[in-house]
Amino acid sequence: MVEIDNYFWDCLRVLKEVFDHDEQSPVLASFKDREINGAEIYEVTVNAVEAIFQDTRCYYNDEKELESYVFFDPLITDFWKLCEEYEKRTGTSQEKSSFRDEMFRAINSALYFDEYSYGIYSYEDTERKNGCRLVLVIGSEFFSLDQVPGALCEVYEAFEKHLKQLKETLAELDQRNLIELPKRIPCREEAA
């Protein structure tokens, strides 16, 4: 009987999550002609984590043994900009914005791991070019890295879904604010 390493299944799961997110992902292309076994789990996972959002930067702090992933994407920026526009137009505060609340709930739900050695942070600064971003900080005792790509796919899909809803809501507000002009009445010529 052949025994299959559990890490092999983890590799396949991560690659499937990437495939479901983006069939043209460079991660899939890099493993296209390679034999996959459990030994590549870290490489597959890190490549997948870096491929979900448009721009991902990774930093490592030797002193604190912390690894930080910073995710940038126009999708994130567009959502927070439209969120601000919605709040301005409706007079809703950030604290009472249902769109913000739902997005934070989606982020926290997707990036919840049964671990203690990590943190997720959201920055919504729309004034600066790279102001809108997500940051995932993981410690040396974080053992769920293979679950991160799937969680990031969920976050990406949540941004897509909520951005679409936000655009529809703003379009409805535009329709309500339109003032219909009276129809043109033809002028009658009067004899002098």
Secondary structure, 3 states (H helix, E strand, C coil): CCCCCHHHHHHHHHHHHHHHHCCCCHHHHHCCCCCCCHHHHHHHHHHHHHHCCCEEEEEEECCCCEEEEEEECHHHHHHHHHHHHHHHHHCCCHHHCHHHHHHHHHHHHHCCCCCCCEEEEEEECCCCCCCEEEEEEEECCCCCHHHHHHHHHHHHHHHHHHHHHHHHHHHHHHHHHCCCCCCCCCCCCCCC
